[in-house]
Amino acid sequence: MIRINVNGKALDFDLPPDTPLLWALRDTAGLTNNKYGYGMGLCGACSVLLNGTSIRSCSTPLSAVGSGKITTIEGLDDKVGQALQTAWRKLDVSQCGYCQSGQLISASALLRRKKNPSDADIDAALAGNLCRCATYVRIRAAVKDAAKSLA
């Protein structure tokens, strides 16, 4: 049995330690908003926060979480998460939406580290998050809008 903290709650997983965190979250905990892309940490659709840092849950074994705190998109309900979600809707960022949970997770990690990120900061922080619809310009604008609303 492996116990981890997910969105502020202790969850027990009766799974092998090498089970990818993504599958534990989706299949066992029912937190399905983080998506499977390639299973090799390449696209960022599966991103979650581990102690405030964006990680790829598809390539992180459940055992690697330890006593850390996982935040999924479902748990991104603080003022940073709310500001980002408001900006996303306001600027109509989503098209297909597949990558958006990973984009929001990585953007929230950035705004927690840097209150007024530059274009270069945003591009660097979200570089590993692929958007097949190429909404990168709107994503950058939404991150800036969220930062402005938090100031």
Helices and strands as residue ranges (DSSP letters): E 2-6, E 9-13, H 21-23, I 24-28, E 47-50, E 53-56, G 62-64, E 69-71, G 73-75, H 79-90, H 100-113, H 119-125, H 136-150
